[in-house]
Amino acid sequence: MAFNLKQVVVAGEPASLTETGKNTKSDNLSKHELEYLLTLLKNADLKGHQIEMFYSMIIKLQNQYISINK
């Protein structure tokens, strides 16, 4: 399955796309987006083989969240 985007909205503002379809605005997540993801992931139900990657991803998200709150 593929998605075709005509307009991307980041933090309530339209962001333009390059010809390759990449977002020209920063790819960093906002504080609100990080809070949302961390809340969703807090309640995730994992299998054993998923835990290592999940833990690594959570640490990265938490570090980004901490750096935004400084």
SEGU-529896 format. One record per residue: residue number from 1; residue in three letters; chain; x, y, z of N, C-alpha, C, CB in turn. Coordinates in pm, whole numbers. Glycine has a CB too. Layout:
<atoms>
<atom><pos>NUM</pos><code>Ala</code><unit>A</unit><n_xx>X</n_xx><n_yy>Y</n_yy><n_zz>Z</n_zz><ca_xx>X</ca_xx><ca_yy>Y</ca_yy><ca_zz>Z</ca_zz><c_xx>X</c_xx><c_yy>Y</c_yy><c_zz>Z</c_zz><cb_xx>X</cb_xx><cb_yy>Y</cb_yy><cb_zz>Z</cb_zz></atom>
...
</atoms>
This chain:
<atoms>
<atom><pos>1</pos><code>Met</code><unit>A</unit><n_xx>85</n_xx><n_yy>-116</n_yy><n_zz>0</n_zz><ca_xx>0</ca_xx><ca_yy>0</ca_yy><ca_zz>0</ca_zz><c_xx>90</c_xx><c_yy>123</c_yy><c_zz>0</c_zz><cb_xx>-97</cb_xx><cb_yy>-1</cb_yy><cb_zz>122</cb_zz></atom>
<atom><pos>2</pos><code>Ala</code><unit>A</unit><n_xx>51</n_xx><n_yy>226</n_yy><n_zz>-74</n_zz><ca_xx>128</ca_xx><ca_yy>350</ca_yy><ca_zz>-81</ca_zz><c_xx>34</c_xx><c_yy>467</c_yy><c_zz>-60</c_zz><cb_xx>201</cb_xx><cb_yy>363</cb_yy><cb_zz>-217</cb_zz></atom>
<atom><pos>3</pos><code>Phe</code><unit>A</unit><n_xx>91</n_xx><n_yy>576</n_yy><n_zz>-11</n_zz><ca_xx>15</ca_xx><ca_yy>697</ca_yy><ca_zz>11</ca_zz><c_xx>66</c_xx><c_yy>805</c_yy><c_zz>-82</c_zz><cb_xx>24</cb_xx><cb_yy>742</cb_yy><cb_zz>159</cb_zz></atom>
<atom><pos>4</pos><code>Asn</code><unit>A</unit><n_xx>-23</n_xx><n_yy>883</n_yy><n_zz>-138</n_zz><ca_xx>14</ca_xx><ca_yy>998</ca_yy><ca_zz>-219</ca_zz><c_xx>-33</c_xx><c_yy>1123</c_yy><c_zz>-145</c_zz><cb_xx>-49</cb_xx><cb_yy>991</cb_yy><cb_zz>-362</cb_zz></atom>
<atom><pos>5</pos><code>Leu</code><unit>A</unit><n_xx>60</n_xx><n_yy>1214</n_yy><n_zz>-118</n_zz><ca_xx>27</ca_xx><ca_yy>1335</ca_yy><ca_zz>-45</ca_zz><c_xx>29</c_xx><c_yy>1455</c_yy><c_zz>-138</c_zz><cb_xx>124</cb_xx><cb_yy>1355</cb_yy><cb_zz>71</cb_zz></atom>
<atom><pos>6</pos><code>Lys</code><unit>A</unit><n_xx>-69</n_xx><n_yy>1539</n_yy><n_zz>-126</n_zz><ca_xx>-71</ca_xx><ca_yy>1663</ca_yy><ca_zz>-201</ca_zz><c_xx>-30</c_xx><c_yy>1779</c_yy><c_zz>-109</c_zz><cb_xx>-210</cb_xx><cb_yy>1689</cb_yy><cb_zz>-262</cb_zz></atom>
<atom><pos>7</pos><code>Gln</code><unit>A</unit><n_xx>-57</n_xx><n_yy>1765</n_yy><n_zz>20</n_zz><ca_xx>-20</ca_xx><ca_yy>1867</ca_yy><ca_zz>115</ca_zz><c_xx>8</c_xx><c_yy>1802</c_yy><c_zz>249</c_zz><cb_xx>-130</cb_xx><cb_yy>1975</cb_yy><cb_zz>128</cb_zz></atom>
<atom><pos>8</pos><code>Val</code><unit>A</unit><n_xx>112</n_xx><n_yy>1848</n_yy><n_zz>315</n_zz><ca_xx>148</ca_xx><ca_yy>1799</ca_yy><ca_zz>447</ca_zz><c_xx>131</c_xx><c_yy>1914</c_yy><c_zz>545</c_zz><cb_xx>294</cb_xx><cb_yy>1744</cb_yy><cb_zz>451</cb_zz></atom>
<atom><pos>9</pos><code>Val</code><unit>A</unit><n_xx>68</n_xx><n_yy>1887</n_yy><n_zz>658</n_zz><ca_xx>50</ca_xx><ca_yy>1988</ca_yy><ca_zz>761</ca_zz><c_xx>130</c_xx><c_yy>1944</c_yy><c_zz>882</c_zz><cb_xx>-101</cb_xx><cb_yy>2009</cb_yy><cb_zz>797</cb_zz></atom>
<atom><pos>10</pos><code>Val</code><unit>A</unit><n_xx>224</n_xx><n_yy>2030</n_yy><n_zz>924</n_zz><ca_xx>309</ca_xx><ca_yy>2002</ca_yy><ca_zz>1039</ca_zz><c_xx>287</c_xx><c_yy>2111</c_yy><c_zz>1141</c_zz><cb_xx>460</cb_xx><cb_yy>1993</cb_yy><cb_zz>999</cb_zz></atom>
<atom><pos>11</pos><code>Ala</code><unit>A</unit><n_xx>245</n_xx><n_yy>2071</n_yy><n_zz>1260</n_zz><ca_xx>218</ca_xx><ca_yy>2165</ca_yy><ca_zz>1369</ca_zz><c_xx>122</c_xx><c_yy>2275</c_yy><c_zz>1324</c_zz><cb_xx>348</cb_xx><cb_yy>2227</cb_yy><cb_zz>1420</cb_zz></atom>
<atom><pos>12</pos><code>Gly</code><unit>A</unit><n_xx>21</n_xx><n_yy>2238</n_yy><n_zz>1246</n_zz><ca_xx>-81</ca_xx><ca_yy>2333</ca_yy><ca_zz>1205</ca_zz><c_xx>-43</c_xx><c_yy>2421</c_yy><c_zz>1087</c_zz><cb_xx>-116</cb_xx><cb_yy>2419</cb_yy><cb_zz>1318</cb_zz></atom>
<atom><pos>13</pos><code>Glu</code><unit>A</unit><n_xx>80</n_xx><n_yy>2405</n_yy><n_zz>1033</n_zz><ca_xx>124</ca_xx><ca_yy>2487</ca_yy><ca_zz>920</ca_zz><c_xx>152</c_xx><c_yy>2397</c_yy><c_zz>800</c_zz><cb_xx>250</cb_xx><cb_yy>2568</cb_yy><cb_zz>957</cb_zz></atom>
<atom><pos>14</pos><code>Pro</code><unit>A</unit><n_xx>107</n_xx><n_yy>2438</n_yy><n_zz>681</n_zz><ca_xx>138</ca_xx><ca_yy>2358</ca_yy><ca_zz>562</ca_zz><c_xx>288</c_xx><c_yy>2355</c_yy><c_zz>538</c_zz><cb_xx>65</cb_xx><cb_yy>2415</cb_yy><cb_zz>439</cb_zz></atom>
<atom><pos>15</pos><code>Ala</code><unit>A</unit><n_xx>339</n_xx><n_yy>2240</n_yy><n_zz>500</n_zz><ca_xx>480</ca_xx><ca_yy>2224</ca_yy><ca_zz>466</ca_zz><c_xx>488</c_xx><c_yy>2178</c_yy><c_zz>322</c_zz><cb_xx>552</cb_xx><cb_yy>2123</cb_yy><cb_zz>563</cb_zz></atom>
<atom><pos>16</pos><code>Ser</code><unit>A</unit><n_xx>575</n_xx><n_yy>2239</n_yy><n_zz>244</n_zz><ca_xx>584</ca_xx><ca_yy>2201</ca_yy><ca_zz>104</ca_zz><c_xx>663</c_xx><c_yy>2073</c_yy><c_zz>87</c_zz><cb_xx>647</cb_xx><cb_yy>2313</cb_yy><cb_zz>21</cb_zz></atom>
<atom><pos>17</pos><code>Leu</code><unit>A</unit><n_xx>635</n_xx><n_yy>2001</n_yy><n_zz>-22</n_zz><ca_xx>706</ca_xx><ca_yy>1878</ca_yy><ca_zz>-53</ca_zz><c_xx>799</c_xx><c_yy>1903</c_yy><c_zz>-170</c_zz><cb_xx>607</cb_xx><cb_yy>1764</cb_yy><cb_zz>-84</cb_zz></atom>
<atom><pos>18</pos><code>Thr</code><unit>A</unit><n_xx>915</n_xx><n_yy>1841</n_yy><n_zz>-170</n_zz><ca_xx>1005</ca_xx><ca_yy>1848</ca_yy><ca_zz>-284</ca_zz><c_xx>956</c_xx><c_yy>1752</c_yy><c_zz>-390</c_zz><cb_xx>1150</cb_xx><cb_yy>1816</cb_yy><cb_zz>-242</cb_zz></atom>
<atom><pos>19</pos><code>Glu</code><unit>A</unit><n_xx>1022</n_xx><n_yy>1749</n_yy><n_zz>-503</n_zz><ca_xx>982</ca_xx><ca_yy>1659</ca_yy><ca_zz>-611</ca_zz><c_xx>992</c_xx><c_yy>1513</c_yy><c_zz>-569</c_zz><cb_xx>1068</cb_xx><cb_yy>1684</cb_yy><cb_zz>-735</cb_zz></atom>
<atom><pos>20</pos><code>Thr</code><unit>A</unit><n_xx>1081</n_xx><n_yy>1482</n_yy><n_zz>-477</n_zz><ca_xx>1097</ca_xx><ca_yy>1344</ca_yy><ca_zz>-433</ca_zz><c_xx>992</c_xx><c_yy>1308</c_yy><c_zz>-328</c_zz><cb_xx>1236</cb_xx><cb_yy>1322</cb_yy><cb_zz>-376</cb_zz></atom>
<atom><pos>21</pos><code>Gly</code><unit>A</unit><n_xx>912</n_xx><n_yy>1405</n_yy><n_zz>-285</n_zz><ca_xx>807</ca_xx><ca_yy>1378</ca_yy><ca_zz>-188</ca_zz><c_xx>852</c_xx><c_yy>1393</c_yy><c_zz>-45</c_zz><cb_xx>754</cb_xx><cb_yy>1242</cb_yy><cb_zz>-209</cb_zz></atom>
<atom><pos>22</pos><code>Lys</code><unit>A</unit><n_xx>975</n_xx><n_yy>1437</n_yy><n_zz>-25</n_zz><ca_xx>1024</ca_xx><ca_yy>1454</ca_yy><ca_zz>112</ca_zz><c_xx>979</c_xx><c_yy>1588</c_yy><c_zz>167</c_zz><cb_xx>1178</cb_xx><cb_yy>1442</cb_yy><cb_zz>118</cb_zz></atom>
<atom><pos>23</pos><code>Asn</code><unit>A</unit><n_xx>954</n_xx><n_yy>1591</n_yy><n_zz>294</n_zz><ca_xx>911</ca_xx><ca_yy>1712</ca_yy><ca_zz>362</ca_zz><c_xx>1028</c_xx><c_yy>1808</c_yy><c_zz>370</c_zz><cb_xx>856</cb_xx><cb_yy>1679</cb_yy><cb_zz>503</cb_zz></atom>
<atom><pos>24</pos><code>Thr</code><unit>A</unit><n_xx>1007</n_xx><n_yy>1934</n_yy><n_zz>328</n_zz><ca_xx>1114</ca_xx><ca_yy>2032</ca_yy><ca_zz>335</ca_zz><c_xx>1126</c_xx><c_yy>2094</c_yy><c_zz>473</c_zz><cb_xx>1092</cb_xx><cb_yy>2141</cb_yy><cb_zz>232</cb_zz></atom>
<atom><pos>25</pos><code>Lys</code><unit>A</unit><n_xx>1025</n_xx><n_yy>2078</n_yy><n_zz>556</n_zz><ca_xx>1031</ca_xx><ca_yy>2125</ca_yy><ca_zz>693</ca_zz><c_xx>1106</c_xx><c_yy>2023</c_yy><c_zz>778</c_zz><cb_xx>889</cb_xx><cb_yy>2149</cb_yy><cb_zz>749</cb_zz></atom>
<atom><pos>26</pos><code>Ser</code><unit>A</unit><n_xx>1151</n_xx><n_yy>2062</n_yy><n_zz>891</n_zz><ca_xx>1225</ca_xx><ca_yy>1972</ca_yy><ca_zz>980</ca_zz><c_xx>1146</c_xx><c_yy>1846</c_yy><c_zz>1010</c_zz><cb_xx>1260</cb_xx><cb_yy>2044</cb_yy><cb_zz>1111</cb_zz></atom>
<atom><pos>27</pos><code>Asp</code><unit>A</unit><n_xx>1216</n_xx><n_yy>1734</n_yy><n_zz>1014</n_zz><ca_xx>1150</ca_xx><ca_yy>1607</ca_yy><ca_zz>1043</ca_zz><c_xx>1141</c_xx><c_yy>1579</c_yy><c_zz>1193</c_zz><cb_xx>1225</cb_xx><cb_yy>1494</cb_yy><cb_zz>974</cb_zz></atom>
<atom><pos>28</pos><code>Asn</code><unit>A</unit><n_xx>1186</n_xx><n_yy>1672</n_yy><n_zz>1275</n_zz><ca_xx>1176</ca_xx><ca_yy>1652</ca_yy><ca_zz>1420</ca_zz><c_xx>1031</c_xx><c_yy>1656</c_yy><c_zz>1462</c_zz><cb_xx>1257</cb_xx><cb_yy>1759</cb_yy><cb_zz>1495</cb_zz></atom>
<atom><pos>29</pos><code>Leu</code><unit>A</unit><n_xx>1000</n_xx><n_yy>1575</n_yy><n_zz>1561</n_zz><ca_xx>864</ca_xx><ca_yy>1570</ca_yy><ca_zz>1613</ca_zz><c_xx>842</c_xx><c_yy>1683</c_yy><c_zz>1712</c_zz><cb_xx>836</cb_xx><cb_yy>1434</cb_yy><cb_zz>1680</cb_zz></atom>
<atom><pos>30</pos><code>Ser</code><unit>A</unit><n_xx>720</n_xx><n_yy>1734</n_yy><n_zz>1716</n_zz><ca_xx>686</ca_xx><ca_yy>1838</ca_yy><ca_zz>1813</ca_zz><c_xx>667</c_xx><c_yy>1775</c_yy><c_zz>1950</c_zz><cb_xx>558</cb_xx><cb_yy>1916</cb_yy><cb_zz>1769</cb_zz></atom>
<atom><pos>31</pos><code>Lys</code><unit>A</unit><n_xx>661</n_xx><n_yy>1858</n_yy><n_zz>2052</n_zz><ca_xx>639</ca_xx><ca_yy>1809</ca_yy><ca_zz>2189</ca_zz><c_xx>506</c_xx><c_yy>1734</c_yy><c_zz>2197</c_zz><cb_xx>641</cb_xx><cb_yy>1927</cb_yy><cb_zz>2290</cb_zz></atom>
<atom><pos>32</pos><code>His</code><unit>A</unit><n_xx>404</n_xx><n_yy>1787</n_yy><n_zz>2134</n_zz><ca_xx>272</ca_xx><ca_yy>1723</ca_yy><ca_zz>2135</ca_zz><c_xx>277</c_xx><c_yy>1587</c_yy><c_zz>2066</c_zz><cb_xx>168</cb_xx><cb_yy>1814</cb_yy><cb_zz>2065</cb_zz></atom>
<atom><pos>33</pos><code>Glu</code><unit>A</unit><n_xx>346</n_xx><n_yy>1577</n_yy><n_zz>1953</n_zz><ca_xx>358</ca_xx><ca_yy>1451</ca_yy><ca_zz>1882</ca_zz><c_xx>434</c_xx><c_yy>1347</c_yy><c_zz>1964</c_zz><cb_xx>427</cb_xx><cb_yy>1472</cb_yy><cb_zz>1747</cb_zz></atom>
<atom><pos>34</pos><code>Leu</code><unit>A</unit><n_xx>541</n_xx><n_yy>1392</n_yy><n_zz>2030</n_zz><ca_xx>618</ca_xx><ca_yy>1300</ca_yy><ca_zz>2116</ca_zz><c_xx>534</c_xx><c_yy>1249</c_yy><c_zz>2232</c_zz><cb_xx>743</cb_xx><cb_yy>1369</cb_yy><cb_zz>2168</cb_zz></atom>
<atom><pos>35</pos><code>Glu</code><unit>A</unit><n_xx>459</n_xx><n_yy>1339</n_yy><n_zz>2296</n_zz><ca_xx>372</ca_xx><ca_yy>1298</ca_yy><ca_zz>2406</ca_zz><c_xx>269</c_xx><c_yy>1195</c_yy><c_zz>2358</c_zz><cb_xx>300</cb_xx><cb_yy>1419</cb_yy><cb_zz>2467</cb_zz></atom>
<atom><pos>36</pos><code>Tyr</code><unit>A</unit><n_xx>212</n_xx><n_yy>1218</n_yy><n_zz>2242</n_zz><ca_xx>113</ca_xx><ca_yy>1127</ca_yy><ca_zz>2185</ca_zz><c_xx>174</c_xx><c_yy>989</c_yy><c_zz>2161</c_zz><cb_xx>56</cb_xx><cb_yy>1184</cb_yy><cb_zz>2053</cb_zz></atom>
<atom><pos>37</pos><code>Leu</code><unit>A</unit><n_xx>290</n_xx><n_yy>985</n_yy><n_zz>2096</n_zz><ca_xx>356</ca_xx><ca_yy>858</ca_yy><ca_zz>2068</ca_zz><c_xx>393</c_xx><c_yy>784</c_yy><c_zz>2196</c_zz><cb_xx>479</cb_xx><cb_yy>880</cb_yy><cb_zz>1984</cb_zz></atom>
<atom><pos>38</pos><code>Leu</code><unit>A</unit><n_xx>451</n_xx><n_yy>855</n_yy><n_zz>2291</n_zz><ca_xx>491</ca_xx><ca_yy>791</ca_yy><ca_zz>2417</ca_zz><c_xx>371</c_xx><c_yy>736</c_yy><c_zz>2492</c_zz><cb_xx>567</cb_xx><cb_yy>890</cb_yy><cb_zz>2505</cb_zz></atom>
<atom><pos>39</pos><code>Thr</code><unit>A</unit><n_xx>259</n_xx><n_yy>806</n_yy><n_zz>2486</n_zz><ca_xx>136</ca_xx><ca_yy>757</ca_yy><ca_zz>2550</ca_zz><c_xx>85</c_xx><c_yy>631</c_yy><c_zz>2481</c_zz><cb_xx>28</cb_xx><cb_yy>866</cb_yy><cb_zz>2550</cb_zz></atom>
<atom><pos>40</pos><code>Leu</code><unit>A</unit><n_xx>85</n_xx><n_yy>632</n_yy><n_zz>2348</n_zz><ca_xx>42</ca_xx><ca_yy>513</ca_yy><ca_zz>2274</ca_zz><c_xx>133</c_xx><c_yy>394</c_yy><c_zz>2303</c_zz><cb_xx>40</cb_xx><cb_yy>542</cb_yy><cb_zz>2124</cb_zz></atom>
<atom><pos>41</pos><code>Leu</code><unit>A</unit><n_xx>262</n_xx><n_yy>418</n_yy><n_zz>2302</n_zz><ca_xx>358</ca_xx><ca_yy>310</ca_yy><ca_zz>2320</ca_zz><c_xx>359</c_xx><c_yy>255</c_yy><c_zz>2462</c_zz><cb_xx>497</cb_xx><cb_yy>358</cb_yy><cb_zz>2284</cb_zz></atom>
<atom><pos>42</pos><code>Lys</code><unit>A</unit><n_xx>318</n_xx><n_yy>339</n_yy><n_zz>2557</n_zz><ca_xx>312</ca_xx><ca_yy>295</ca_yy><ca_zz>2697</ca_zz><c_xx>217</c_xx><c_yy>176</c_yy><c_zz>2712</c_zz><cb_xx>266</cb_xx><cb_yy>411</cb_yy><cb_zz>2788</cb_zz></atom>
<atom><pos>43</pos><code>Asn</code><unit>A</unit><n_xx>113</n_xx><n_yy>173</n_yy><n_zz>2631</n_zz><ca_xx>11</ca_xx><ca_yy>69</ca_yy><ca_zz>2641</ca_zz><c_xx>29</c_xx><c_yy>-42</c_yy><c_zz>2537</c_zz><cb_xx>-125</cb_xx><cb_yy>130</cb_yy><cb_zz>2627</cb_zz></atom>
<atom><pos>44</pos><code>Ala</code><unit>A</unit><n_xx>143</n_xx><n_yy>-45</n_yy><n_zz>2470</n_zz><ca_xx>165</ca_xx><ca_yy>-145</ca_yy><ca_zz>2365</ca_zz><c_xx>179</c_xx><c_yy>-285</c_yy><c_zz>2423</c_zz><cb_xx>291</cb_xx><cb_yy>-109</cb_yy><cb_zz>2284</cb_zz></atom>
<atom><pos>45</pos><code>Asp</code><unit>A</unit><n_xx>130</n_xx><n_yy>-381</n_yy><n_zz>2347</n_zz><ca_xx>139</ca_xx><ca_yy>-522</ca_yy><ca_zz>2384</ca_zz><c_xx>242</c_xx><c_yy>-587</c_yy><c_zz>2290</c_zz><cb_xx>-2</cb_xx><cb_yy>-595</cb_yy><cb_zz>2376</cb_zz></atom>
<atom><pos>46</pos><code>Leu</code><unit>A</unit><n_xx>355</n_xx><n_yy>-628</n_yy><n_zz>2344</n_zz><ca_xx>467</ca_xx><ca_yy>-674</ca_yy><ca_zz>2262</ca_zz><c_xx>492</c_xx><c_yy>-823</c_yy><c_zz>2274</c_zz><cb_xx>591</cb_xx><cb_yy>-600</cb_yy><cb_zz>2299</cb_zz></atom>
<atom><pos>47</pos><code>Lys</code><unit>A</unit><n_xx>552</n_xx><n_yy>-876</n_yy><n_zz>2169</n_zz><ca_xx>602</ca_xx><ca_yy>-1013</ca_yy><ca_zz>2170</ca_zz><c_xx>751</c_xx><c_yy>-1007</c_yy><c_zz>2206</c_zz><cb_xx>579</cb_xx><cb_yy>-1085</cb_yy><cb_zz>2031</cb_zz></atom>
<atom><pos>48</pos><code>Gly</code><unit>A</unit><n_xx>810</n_xx><n_yy>-1116</n_yy><n_zz>2247</n_zz><ca_xx>949</ca_xx><ca_yy>-1120</ca_yy><ca_zz>2291</ca_zz><c_xx>1049</c_xx><c_yy>-1065</c_yy><c_zz>2193</c_zz><cb_xx>985</cb_xx><cb_yy>-1257</cb_yy><cb_zz>2323</cb_zz></atom>
<atom><pos>49</pos><code>His</code><unit>A</unit><n_xx>1035</n_xx><n_yy>-1097</n_yy><n_zz>2064</n_zz><ca_xx>1132</ca_xx><ca_yy>-1055</ca_yy><ca_zz>1965</ca_zz><c_xx>1122</c_xx><c_yy>-906</c_yy><c_zz>1932</c_zz><cb_xx>1115</cb_xx><cb_yy>-1136</cb_yy><cb_zz>1839</cb_zz></atom>
<atom><pos>50</pos><code>Gln</code><unit>A</unit><n_xx>1019</n_xx><n_yy>-837</n_yy><n_zz>1977</n_zz><ca_xx>999</ca_xx><ca_yy>-695</ca_yy><ca_zz>1948</ca_zz><c_xx>1057</c_xx><c_yy>-604</c_yy><c_zz>2056</c_zz><cb_xx>852</cb_xx><cb_yy>-667</cb_yy><cb_zz>1932</cb_zz></atom>
<atom><pos>51</pos><code>Ile</code><unit>A</unit><n_xx>1091</n_xx><n_yy>-659</n_yy><n_zz>2169</n_zz><ca_xx>1125</ca_xx><ca_yy>-577</ca_yy><ca_zz>2286</ca_zz><c_xx>1251</c_xx><c_yy>-494</c_yy><c_zz>2267</c_zz><cb_xx>1141</cb_xx><cb_yy>-664</cb_yy><cb_zz>2407</cb_zz></atom>
<atom><pos>52</pos><code>Glu</code><unit>A</unit><n_xx>1356</n_xx><n_yy>-552</n_yy><n_zz>2209</n_zz><ca_xx>1483</ca_xx><ca_yy>-479</ca_yy><ca_zz>2196</ca_zz><c_xx>1468</c_xx><c_yy>-354</c_yy><c_zz>2109</c_zz><cb_xx>1590</cb_xx><cb_yy>-571</cb_yy><cb_zz>2137</cb_zz></atom>
<atom><pos>53</pos><code>Met</code><unit>A</unit><n_xx>1406</n_xx><n_yy>-367</n_yy><n_zz>1993</n_zz><ca_xx>1387</ca_xx><ca_yy>-252</ca_yy><ca_zz>1905</ca_zz><c_xx>1292</c_xx><c_yy>-150</c_yy><c_zz>1969</c_zz><cb_xx>1333</cb_xx><cb_yy>-297</cb_yy><cb_zz>1768</cb_zz></atom>
<atom><pos>54</pos><code>Phe</code><unit>A</unit><n_xx>1188</n_xx><n_yy>-198</n_yy><n_zz>2033</n_zz><ca_xx>1092</ca_xx><ca_yy>-112</ca_yy><ca_zz>2101</ca_zz><c_xx>1161</c_xx><c_yy>-30</c_yy><c_zz>2209</c_zz><cb_xx>978</cb_xx><cb_yy>-195</cb_yy><cb_zz>2161</cb_zz></atom>
<atom><pos>55</pos><code>Tyr</code><unit>A</unit><n_xx>1243</n_xx><n_yy>-95</n_yy><n_zz>2291</n_zz><ca_xx>1315</ca_xx><ca_yy>-26</ca_yy><ca_zz>2399</ca_zz><c_xx>1406</c_xx><c_yy>82</c_yy><c_zz>2341</c_zz><cb_xx>1397</cb_xx><cb_yy>-126</cb_yy><cb_zz>2483</cb_zz></atom>
<atom><pos>56</pos><code>Ser</code><unit>A</unit><n_xx>1479</n_xx><n_yy>49</n_yy><n_zz>2236</n_zz><ca_xx>1569</ca_xx><ca_yy>145</ca_yy><ca_zz>2172</ca_zz><c_xx>1493</c_xx><c_yy>266</c_yy><c_zz>2119</c_zz><cb_xx>1647</cb_xx><cb_yy>76</cb_yy><cb_zz>2059</cb_zz></atom>
<atom><pos>57</pos><code>Met</code><unit>A</unit><n_xx>1379</n_xx><n_yy>241</n_yy><n_zz>2058</n_zz><ca_xx>1298</ca_xx><ca_yy>349</ca_yy><ca_zz>2003</ca_zz><c_xx>1242</c_xx><c_yy>438</c_yy><c_zz>2115</c_zz><cb_xx>1184</cb_xx><cb_yy>291</cb_yy><cb_zz>1919</cb_zz></atom>
<atom><pos>58</pos><code>Ile</code><unit>A</unit><n_xx>1197</n_xx><n_yy>378</n_yy><n_zz>2222</n_zz><ca_xx>1144</ca_xx><ca_yy>456</ca_yy><ca_zz>2335</ca_zz><c_xx>1251</c_xx><c_yy>546</c_yy><c_zz>2394</c_zz><cb_xx>1088</cb_xx><cb_yy>361</cb_yy><cb_zz>2443</cb_zz></atom>
<atom><pos>59</pos><code>Ile</code><unit>A</unit><n_xx>1372</n_xx><n_yy>495</n_yy><n_zz>2409</n_zz><ca_xx>1482</ca_xx><ca_yy>576</ca_yy><ca_zz>2463</ca_zz><c_xx>1507</c_xx><c_yy>698</c_yy><c_zz>2373</c_zz><cb_xx>1612</cb_xx><cb_yy>492</cb_yy><cb_zz>2476</cb_zz></atom>
<atom><pos>60</pos><code>Lys</code><unit>A</unit><n_xx>1507</n_xx><n_yy>679</n_yy><n_zz>2242</n_zz><ca_xx>1528</ca_xx><ca_yy>790</ca_yy><ca_zz>2148</ca_zz><c_xx>1416</c_xx><c_yy>893</c_yy><c_zz>2159</c_zz><cb_xx>1538</cb_xx><cb_yy>738</cb_yy><cb_zz>2004</cb_zz></atom>
<atom><pos>61</pos><code>Leu</code><unit>A</unit><n_xx>1292</n_xx><n_yy>845</n_yy><n_zz>2166</n_zz><ca_xx>1178</ca_xx><ca_yy>936</ca_yy><ca_zz>2180</ca_zz><c_xx>1184</c_xx><c_yy>1014</c_yy><c_zz>2311</c_zz><cb_xx>1047</cb_xx><cb_yy>858</cb_yy><cb_zz>2171</cb_zz></atom>
<atom><pos>62</pos><code>Gln</code><unit>A</unit><n_xx>1218</n_xx><n_yy>944</n_yy><n_zz>2420</n_zz><ca_xx>1228</ca_xx><ca_yy>1011</ca_yy><ca_zz>2549</ca_zz><c_xx>1339</c_xx><c_yy>1116</c_yy><c_zz>2549</c_zz><cb_xx>1252</cb_xx><cb_yy>908</cb_yy><cb_zz>2660</cb_zz></atom>
<atom><pos>63</pos><code>Asn</code><unit>A</unit><n_xx>1452</n_xx><n_yy>1084</n_yy><n_zz>2487</n_zz><ca_xx>1562</ca_xx><ca_yy>1181</ca_yy><ca_zz>2480</ca_zz><c_xx>1523</c_xx><c_yy>1303</c_yy><c_zz>2399</c_zz><cb_xx>1687</cb_xx><cb_yy>1116</cb_yy><cb_zz>2419</cb_zz></atom>
<atom><pos>64</pos><code>Gln</code><unit>A</unit><n_xx>1450</n_xx><n_yy>1284</n_yy><n_zz>2291</n_zz><ca_xx>1401</ca_xx><ca_yy>1397</ca_yy><ca_zz>2213</ca_zz><c_xx>1304</c_xx><c_yy>1480</c_yy><c_zz>2296</c_zz><cb_xx>1334</cb_xx><cb_yy>1348</cb_yy><cb_zz>2085</cb_zz></atom>
<atom><pos>65</pos><code>Tyr</code><unit>A</unit><n_xx>1216</n_xx><n_yy>1414</n_yy><n_zz>2369</n_zz><ca_xx>1119</ca_xx><ca_yy>1484</ca_yy><ca_zz>2453</ca_zz><c_xx>1190</c_xx><c_yy>1566</c_yy><c_zz>2562</c_zz><cb_xx>1022</cb_xx><cb_yy>1384</cb_yy><cb_zz>2517</cb_zz></atom>
<atom><pos>66</pos><code>Ile</code><unit>A</unit><n_xx>1292</n_xx><n_yy>1507</n_yy><n_zz>2625</n_zz><ca_xx>1367</ca_xx><ca_yy>1577</ca_yy><ca_zz>2728</ca_zz><c_xx>1438</c_xx><c_yy>1698</c_yy><c_zz>2671</c_zz><cb_xx>1468</cb_xx><cb_yy>1483</cb_yy><cb_zz>2795</cb_zz></atom>
<atom><pos>67</pos><code>Ser</code><unit>A</unit><n_xx>1497</n_xx><n_yy>1685</n_yy><n_zz>2552</n_zz><ca_xx>1570</ca_xx><ca_yy>1798</ca_yy><ca_zz>2493</ca_zz><c_xx>1475</c_xx><c_yy>1911</c_yy><c_zz>2455</c_zz><cb_xx>1648</cb_xx><cb_yy>1753</cb_yy><cb_zz>2370</cb_zz></atom>
<atom><pos>68</pos><code>Ile</code><unit>A</unit><n_xx>1350</n_xx><n_yy>1881</n_yy><n_zz>2419</n_zz><ca_xx>1252</ca_xx><ca_yy>1985</ca_yy><ca_zz>2387</ca_zz><c_xx>1211</c_xx><c_yy>2059</c_yy><c_zz>2514</c_zz><cb_xx>1129</cb_xx><cb_yy>1923</cb_yy><cb_zz>2318</cb_zz></atom>
<atom><pos>69</pos><code>Asn</code><unit>A</unit><n_xx>1203</n_xx><n_yy>1990</n_yy><n_zz>2627</n_zz><ca_xx>1157</ca_xx><ca_yy>2049</ca_yy><ca_zz>2752</ca_zz><c_xx>1264</c_xx><c_yy>2127</c_yy><c_zz>2827</c_zz><cb_xx>1104</cb_xx><cb_yy>1943</cb_yy><cb_zz>2840</cb_zz></atom>
<atom><pos>70</pos><code>Lys</code><unit>A</unit><n_xx>1385</n_xx><n_yy>2132</n_yy><n_zz>2776</n_zz><ca_xx>1492</ca_xx><ca_yy>2206</ca_yy><ca_zz>2845</ca_zz><c_xx>1477</c_xx><c_yy>2354</c_yy><c_zz>2825</c_zz><cb_xx>1629</cb_xx><cb_yy>2161</cb_yy><cb_zz>2797</cb_zz></atom>
</atoms>
